[in-house]
Amino acid sequence: QVQLVESGGGLVQPGGSLTLSCAASGSIFSIYVMGWYRQAPGNQRELVATITSGRSTKYGDSVKGRFTISRDNAKNTVYLQMNSLKPEDTAVYYCNVLLPSALNYWGQGTQVTVSS
């Protein structure tokens, strides 16, 4: 079993920055992919960014150039640096990890609200 603890969400003004963190713990030998997804009210959950154990990254089109994903393999932690935030970035952000066994885990989500 794997537990994910997310932190760093909150309220920020347009143009501001936030950093999300997600720490994984439990029965982990290694984590293949760590990532962030988001879901706004009335919308489907969408990809924000993912990063592999080899640090290959993938970003959703709407966040390219503004968000940066990184990970600390020793701490089983993934980070999402979000800059130039827009009101349309408002959503619940979910951490996700994919193990080499193909088991997939989700965090409980952290709210990010971008508003003046």
N, C-alpha and C positions, 0 to 999 in steps of 0.2 A: 504494500500500500504506500502511496505517495501523498504527502500533504503539501499544499501550496499556500503560502501566506503572502498576500499582496499588500503594498503600502504606497503612499505618496499621492493618492488622488485628492481632489479638493476643488475649490472655486478659484478661478483665475480670470483676470481681465483679458480681453482680446489683445493679441500681441505678446502675451506673457509666456512664461515657461513653467513646466512641471517635470519632475522626474519620478517615474514609477519604478518600483522594485518588486520582485517576486522571488522568494526563497523557497526552494524545494527541499523537503526532508522525508525520511522514511527509508524504505527498502530500495535504495538507489545504488547501483554500481556505476552507471554512467547514463547520461542523458543525451540523446541524439539531437533533438531539435527543441529549442525553447522559443516561445513567441508570445505575441500579444494580439488579441482580437478585440473588437469593440461592437457594441450593439446600442443603437439609439432607439428611442421609443418608436414603434411602428416599422422598424427596419430589421432586416436580417443581420445576423452576426457577420462581420466582415474582417478580413485580414488587415492588420495594421503592420506588423513586421515579424519576421522569424529569423533565427540565427542557428546555424548548425554547430556541432561540437568543433568543427574546423573553422568556425567563424565566417562561413558564407552567409550572406544576408539577403533577405527579400523584403520589399516594402510594397504596401498598397499604393496605388497611384496617387491618392489624395494626400499622402503624407510624405512623399518623396521630397528630399531636400529640406524638410523641416524636422523630422523625427530621426533619432539615431538609436538603434538597438545595440546592446553589448551584453556580454556575459562573463561571469567569473566562475570558471569550471570548478575551482577548488572549493568554492562556497555554494555551488549549485544555485546560483542566483543570476537572474536576468534583469536588465535595466532597460528602461525606455526613456530617453531624454526627448522631451517634446518642446520645441521652440516655435515661435510665431503662431501661437494657438489661435484658432478661429472658432466662432460660435458653433460651426458645423462639426467641430471636433468633440462637442458635448456628447457623452455616451458613458455607458458602463464598460470599463476595460477589463478584459479577462486574460489571465495568464494561462498558458498552455504548455505542457511538456509532452514530448514523444520519446519513449524509451526505445532502445534497440530491439526490444521484444515486441514492438508495435503497440504496447499499451500506451494509452493516451489519457492524460489527466487535465482537469480544468480547475482553476481557482474560483473563488466565490464572486470575484468581481470587485472593482473599486470605481466609484463614481468620479468622473471628471466633468466639471461644468465650466464652460467658457462664456462669461457674461460680464457686461459692464454694470 
